């Protein structure tokens, strides 16, 4: 499923958060956004997933206008842009079981899928912990597990490497590459050159908007 943004920008009052930009991520490819802090990477990602309306321009997810209120867009896009909602009284495993049920997973095979999802990101042994008991790096891996676990045609990630060491960053690169190779369209903001080299089919460098 292709993502297309044409001449999108974002201005709030006197502040220009995103200079006009056009990007296209063809189906089954990976687009990496780079740029200094303040260049609008997160703003653009939020516009692409339909969480933030653009001041100018248009965005489409497949044939749909990007709008997270549209059930078709919600079903298509899995995004880690900001911290996802978690619950203090649910374990890591409980969170994924709940997510699996939300997306219509087979209850008979749920346990196996949940265990595999946590093992995939290297925190399988933490399945009985609560989110507030995790280190910052473990929290990031759990957030990635939540995002990767649900079915999606489009995967959008905002600096998935943050708070991770070199080994875990390499793991994230392989997970993203595997999703891309399986046909998922991937868009991510990333500061890590090694991840970018491993996964990017195209790179767009953003510049800070004036004003």
C-alpha angles and dihedrals in degrees: 000000000000125000117209128184119182121195094329121173137163127218125171113186108308093342121096105204098175130022115222110283139166122207136167127195109191119215112284095014135110123233117193120200118207134178143115123288108286095031092111103253095140091041091054092048091052090050092049093055093045096247094118126035116233119237090220135010136028136272128199131189101201104312094335128094107245105260122139089210089066109093091215091056093045090051093049102045130066110185139181102194107140126347115318119227114271134175127230093216096051123080122225089261092049091054092055093044089054091047091049092053091047091057096044101258120173107265092210093063099030096104092056093049093048093050091048092049093054093043090051091064094039101253102099092124090058096061093116096051126099120239093250090057094063129098118240092262093047089049091055091050091049091051089051090050090053091050097044094044099069122075114261143157092205128044119196120185131180109210096324089183095066116125092006128120124233094270094051092045088057088051091052090050091054093047092050092046090051092053091048092048090051089059103267116139109233130197120177141166109224140171096186114100093199093054091045092051091049100048112019122108088173135007127209119195113208124205128206115268118243117243 
